[in-house]
Amino acid sequence: MSDTKHVLISNDDGIDAHGIGVLVDAINSLDGFRVTVVAPNDQQSASSHSLTLTSPLRIINHGPDRYSVTGTPTDTVLIAMEKILKEDPPDIVMSGINHGPNMGEDVIYSGTVAAAMEGTMFNLPSYAFSLAAWHPTDFSGAAEFIRRSIHDILAFPLRKGSLMNINIPDGPIENIQGIRVTKLGSRIYENAIKEQLDPHGKPYIWIGGQGPTWQREDGTDYNAVDDGYVSLTPLIVDLTHYGLHQEMKVLERDGLPGDSDARDTR
């Protein structure tokens, strides 16, 4: 039996993005892996974990083991699992390398993270990779980091319902100081909404504005990347706040307030 691992690679920047090519080349350069690419046909940044339910989707063949889907990152992984690779399922899902960071609260919006999360929902070890610069210029360090470190990262078992979010500093490998295991940081957007006038004098709104500023806090993904380290942040699909869940037990009762037979179950 072959020990070769089948890796499904997707992203949110589209199948022709530079970052996904870097990730594919890095994994293909290593022994023990084979790759199938199934990515959005075009740019899908900030699409979060959305599915396309009101439009038909199409699969486009771009050559051996390379496909695009006319939908979101989540669509691509779902269609890969249920259609394209149904008879040849992957062992691992990787998403990226994203053109820009996915740190802090931005993971909620991220299509890159969503593709990995969809892999997690198929009970596959899943990893999201991002180049943590708003205008990334040099993926060479990220590629070399993946080649040197991916076996160690994959060897660490992910628990069911979890995924790994990885942010890598921009630039050559010499710029990378090491690896840190982190928690999500917190960012502050200012002037995120821009109101402008079109050539006909009609107002419109553009979401984007200035780039975010970040709160420096020890142990966060932002701090790690800002200090030149690769950030490894484990995430979970289960959004339940278990501490609050226990505290709210005081609200449990049979029936509703005002019912004559309502009974407090505390």
C-alpha positions in Angstrom: 0.0 0.0 0.0 1.4 3.4 -1.0 2.2 5.9 1.8 1.7 8.8 -0.6 -0.8 11.4 0.8 -3.3 12.9 -1.6 -3.6 16.6 -1.0 -6.6 18.7 -2.1 -5.5 22.3 -2.6 -7.9 25.2 -2.9 -7.9 29.0 -2.2 -10.0 32.1 -2.4 -7.9 34.2 -4.8 -8.8 32.1 -7.8 -7.0 29.3 -9.7 -4.7 31.6 -11.5 -3.4 33.4 -8.3 0.3 33.3 -7.7 0.0 32.0 -4.2 -1.8 28.8 -5.0 0.9 28.0 -7.6 3.6 28.5 -4.9 1.8 26.1 -2.5 1.3 23.5 -5.3 4.9 23.6 -6.3 6.1 23.4 -2.7 4.1 20.3 -1.9 4.9 18.7 -5.2 8.6 19.2 -4.6 8.4 16.9 -1.6 8.3 13.1 -1.5 5.2 11.4 -0.3 2.5 13.7 -1.7 0.4 14.1 -4.8 -1.8 17.1 -5.4 -5.2 17.8 -6.9 -6.2 21.5 -7.3 -9.8 22.5 -7.1 -10.1 26.3 -6.7 -12.6 29.1 -7.5 -12.5 30.2 -11.1 -12.1 33.8 -10.0 -11.4 36.1 -7.0 -13.5 35.1 -4.0 -11.8 36.9 -1.1 -13.9 37.6 2.0 -16.6 35.2 0.9 -16.4 33.4 4.3 -18.1 30.0 4.5 -20.8 30.8 1.9 -22.4 28.2 -0.4 -23.9 29.1 -3.8 -27.6 28.1 -3.7 -29.2 30.3 -6.2 -27.0 29.9 -9.3 -25.7 26.9 -11.2 -22.1 25.9 -10.8 -19.7 24.7 -13.4 -16.5 22.6 -13.2 -13.8 23.7 -15.6 -10.9 21.3 -16.4 -7.5 23.1 -16.6 -5.4 20.0 -17.3 -4.4 17.0 -15.3 -5.4 17.2 -11.6 -6.4 20.9 -12.0 -9.9 22.2 -11.9 -11.8 25.3 -11.1 -15.4 25.8 -10.0 -17.5 28.9 -10.7 -18.3 29.4 -7.1 -17.0 30.1 -3.6 -14.1 28.4 -1.8 -16.6 26.3 0.2 -18.3 25.3 -3.1 -14.9 24.1 -4.5 -14.1 21.8 -1.6 -17.7 20.5 -1.4 -17.7 19.7 -5.1 -14.2 18.3 -5.0 -15.3 15.9 -2.2 -18.7 15.0 -3.6 -18.0 15.0 -7.3 -14.5 15.5 -8.7 -12.6 13.3 -6.2 -15.5 11.1 -5.0 -13.7 8.0 -6.2 -10.2 9.2 -5.2 -10.7 11.2 -2.0 -8.0 13.3 -0.5 -6.2 12.7 2.8 -5.5 16.3 3.5 -7.0 19.7 2.6 -4.7 22.8 2.1 -6.0 26.3 1.3 -3.8 29.2 0.1 -1.3 30.6 -0.1 -3.6 33.7 0.4 -2.4 37.1 -0.9 -2.7 38.9 2.5 -3.0 38.0 6.2 -5.9 36.1 7.8 -5.5 36.9 11.4 -7.7 37.9 14.3 -11.4 38.4 13.6 -10.6 38.4 9.9 -10.8 34.6 9.9 -14.6 35.0 10.1 -14.6 36.6 6.7 -11.8 34.6 5.1 -12.6 32.4 2.2 -9.1 30.9 2.6 -10.0 29.7 6.1 -13.5 28.7 5.0 -12.0 26.3 2.4 -10.0 24.6 5.1 -12.9 24.6 7.4 -15.0 22.7 4.8 -12.3 20.1 4.7 -12.5 19.8 8.5 -16.2 19.2 8.1 -15.3 16.2 6.0 -13.1 15.0 8.9 -9.9 15.7 7.0 -6.9 17.4 8.5 -7.1 20.9 7.0 -4.7 23.9 6.9 -5.1 27.5 5.7 -1.9 29.3 4.6 -1.6 33.1 4.2 1.2 35.5 3.3 0.8 38.0 6.1 1.3 41.3 4.2 -1.4 43.6 2.7 0.7 43.9 -0.5 2.7 40.7 -0.6 5.7 40.7 -2.8 7.9 37.7 -2.0 6.5 34.2 -1.6 9.9 32.6 -1.5 10.2 32.4 2.3 6.7 30.9 2.5 7.6 28.3 0.0 10.8 27.4 1.8 9.0 27.3 5.2 6.4 24.9 3.8 9.1 22.6 2.3 11.1 22.5 5.6 8.2 22.4 8.1 5.2 20.7 6.6 6.1 17.2 7.7 6.4 18.4 11.3 3.1 20.3 11.1 1.2 17.4 9.6 2.7 15.0 12.1 0.9 16.9 14.9 -2.6 15.4 15.1 -5.5 17.7 14.7 -8.5 16.9 16.9 -11.9 16.3 15.3 -13.5 19.6 14.3 -10.3 21.6 14.3 -8.1 23.2 11.6 -4.8 25.0 11.5 -4.5 28.7 10.4 -1.0 29.6 9.3 0.3 33.1 8.7 3.8 33.5 7.2 5.8 36.7 7.0 6.4 38.2 3.6 9.9 38.0 2.2 12.8 35.5 1.9 13.4 32.7 4.3 16.1 34.7 6.0 13.4 37.1 7.3 11.6 34.3 9.2 12.7 34.2 12.8 11.0 30.9 13.7 7.5 29.5 14.6 5.1 30.5 17.3 1.8 28.8 18.3 -0.6 31.6 18.8 -4.2 32.7 19.6 -6.3 35.1 17.4 -5.4 38.7 17.8 -7.8 41.7 17.5 -7.8 44.3 14.9 -9.4 47.8 14.6 -10.8 49.0 11.3 -11.0 52.8 10.8 -12.9 54.5 8.0 -13.9 51.1 6.7 -16.8 52.6 4.7 -16.0 55.0 1.9 -18.8 57.1 0.5 -18.2 58.5 -3.0 -20.0 59.8 -6.1 -20.1 58.0 -9.4 -19.6 60.0 -12.7 -23.4 60.7 -12.7 -23.3 62.3 -9.3 -25.1 59.4 -7.6 -23.7 58.3 -4.2 -22.3 54.8 -3.7 -20.4 53.0 -0.8 -17.2 51.1 -1.1 -16.3 48.7 1.8 -12.6 48.7 2.5 -11.2 52.0 3.5 -7.9 52.1 5.4 -6.1 48.9 6.3 -6.6 47.7 9.9 -4.4 48.5 12.9 -3.8 45.8 15.4 -3.7 45.6 19.1 -0.4 44.3 20.3 -0.9 41.5 22.8 1.5 38.7 23.8 0.8 35.4 22.2 -1.3 36.6 19.3 -1.0 35.8 15.6 -0.4 39.5 14.9 2.5 39.9 17.4 4.2 36.7 16.1 4.1 37.8 12.4 5.0 41.4 13.3 8.1 40.0 15.1 9.0 37.9 12.1 7.7 34.5 13.1 5.3 32.1 11.4 2.0 32.0 13.3 0.3 28.6 13.9 -3.2 29.2 15.3 -5.5 26.1 15.9 -9.1 26.9 15.3 -12.3 24.9 15.9 -15.6 24.7 14.0 -17.7 24.5 17.2 -18.5 28.1 18.1 -20.2 27.2 21.4 -19.1 29.3 24.3 -18.9 26.5 26.9 -18.2 28.8 29.9 -21.3 30.9 29.2 -23.3 27.8 28.3 -22.8 26.6 31.9 -23.5 30.0 33.5 -26.8 30.3 31.5 -28.1 27.0 33.0 -29.8 29.3 35.6 -32.3 30.3 32.9 -33.6 26.7 32.4 -37.1 25.9 33.4 -40.1 23.7 32.3 -42.7 26.0 30.7 -42.4 29.8 30.3 -42.6 32.6 32.9 -46.2 33.3 33.8 -47.4 29.7 33.1 -49.3 28.4 36.1 -47.4 25.1 35.9 -44.0 26.5 35.1 -41.3 24.8 37.1 -37.8 25.9 37.7 -35.4 23.1 37.0 -32.4 24.5 38.8 
